Amino acid sequence: MSHESAKTQPTIAKPFRHLTVSYVRKRHEDRKTGRTLRYSRHASLTMNGDWLEQAGFPTGTVVRVWVTRGRLIIEQANAQPPFAPQGGAYAGEQPGHDEGSGPT
């Protein structure tokens, strides 16, 4: 890395963050009447703060999330994958498939 490019890269003060998985409630309704049928709970992880921009994720950045048991890898959608698993495809991805729309 050159001295000049080191100046353009913002320093990330805390490279490790501690977050807590919480939940969101989803309301399920009858399509005809609009009345609530039930609520369900789903795991949720919220990230916010100036550190996201410092890490290269300004507002509007499309991200890709690689999911394995006990680990999430979040990267810009246009970045090269962090590793090459056996078989050449990531979990939930078909070989040669472009995930332009992001995770579902």
N, C-alpha and C positions, 0 to 999 in steps of 0.2 A: 504494500500500500504506500502510495507516495505521500509526502508531507502535505501536499496541497489537497488531496482527496480526504485526508483526515480532518481538515478544517471544515469541509462541507458536510460531513456526517455528524449529526447531532449526537451528543453523549447521552446514553440512557443511564440515568442515575441509579435505578434499581432494576437489574436485569431479571430478577425473580419477583413474581407477584403472588400473593396469597388471596384467592377468591373463594367464595362459598357457593356451592350449588344450592339453589333454593327451588321454588316451584312457581308455576303460573297456573291459574285456574282457567279452564276453557268452558264456556257456556254452550250447551247443546240445546237447540230449540226445535220445536215442531215447525216445519216449513210452512204449513198452512195457517196456523194460528199465531205463530211467533212466541208462543208460551214456552217457558223454560221447562225442559224435560229433566235435565240433570247437569251437574258440573263434574268435570274430571280434572285431576291434577297431573302436571307434567313437569319434569325436571327442567330447570332454567339456569343459565349462566350468563350474567350481565358483566360486560367490560366497558369501562369508560374512563376517560382521563387524558391529560396532555401526553402521557407516556405512549399512547397509541400512535399519535402523529410522530413522536420522536423515534418510534420503532419502524416508521415507514408505512403507517396505515392512516392517512388523512381521511376525512369525511368523504364518502362516496367510493372508497376503495372496495373492489369486489374481492372477496376472499374465498379460499378453498380450505375445507377442514378435513384432515385425514384422521380417521377414528380407529383406534385399536383399544383393546381392553385396558383401562386405566391410563390412557394417554390420548391427548388431542394435540394435533399439530396444525396451527393456523398460519397460513401464508397467503401472500397476494396470489390471485388466480393466475396471473401471467408468469409467476416464478417457476423455476425448475423444481420438480418433486425432490424432497429431502433425502429419499432413499429409493432403491429399486428392489421391491420385493420379488420373491421367486415367482415365476410365471409372467412377470412383466406388467401385471395389472394390480391396482390397489383394491382393497375391499369395496365391493359395490360398484366397481368401474370395469367396463369391458375393455379389452386390449384395443388400442387405437381410437377409443371413444373420447371425444372432447367434451368436458363438462362445462360448457359455456354458460349454462343457466345456474350453476352453483348447486349446493346440497339441497335436498328436498326434505 
